[in-house]
């Protein structure tokens, strides 16, 4: 039962990240804190790059939520959290890269 609860939470966050990623991609850059946009000149390019990366990061939640359901062992949630951490660091790196490109720094 705990596997389904963990998966449900992870899938819920995945849906949120997909929705926010699509909104940002379509131009709602006001969802990103204004501090992170202080020097951005190309708001459209910034929104598309940020939204794409943010939406794709939902895969992190989906993969991590699926691992306990597939493995169905006691250690599967720990493994899912480790996988989540690795992918999350990757997507943070990508967000920092976008910030550096469009905002001239983090």
Secondary structure, DSSP 8 states (H G I E B T S, - for coil): -HHHHHHHHHHHHHHHHHHHHHHHHTT-GGGS-GGGGTT-S-HHHHHHHHHHHHHHTHHHHHHHHHHHHHH-STTHHHHHHHHHHHHHHHHHHHHHHHHHHHHS--
